[in-house]
Amino acid sequence: MRTTSAAIAAIAVALAPTGAAAHAHLEHATPAVGSVVTDPPSEVHLWFSEALEPRFSKAELRSGAGAVIATGGADPADHKALIVPVSDLKPGKYKVIWRVISTDTHRSEGDFSFEIKP
């Protein structure tokens, strides 16, 4: 009897619905993650899987040596995107670092690199 009750309780817990724990994940970016481009971009654009809280979401572009080149934030035209405006990027390797909070208050962060080659 005790084993049967424990087994029923374990099955009930396993089958119980759970709340979704959504996080904003980077879906794609321009320049693309890990890409090599020949034309320097005028902006770095990142798109996420969830709507972002604009006041608490940002991205920055760093040189290969780690110096911050530009920072950006929410795209006013798309609640799931960030934009980092840039100008006069020279050939080299660059790193984009992002930190976002989705509108359901979950935090996500990450980074990726791209390279400009003439």
Secondary structure, 3 states (H helix, E strand, C coil): CHHHHHHHHHHHHHHCCCCCCCCCCEEEEECCCCCEECCCCCEEEEEECCCECHHHCEEEEEECCCCEEEEEEEECCEEEEEEEECCCCCCEEEEEEEEEEECCCCEEEEEEEEEECC
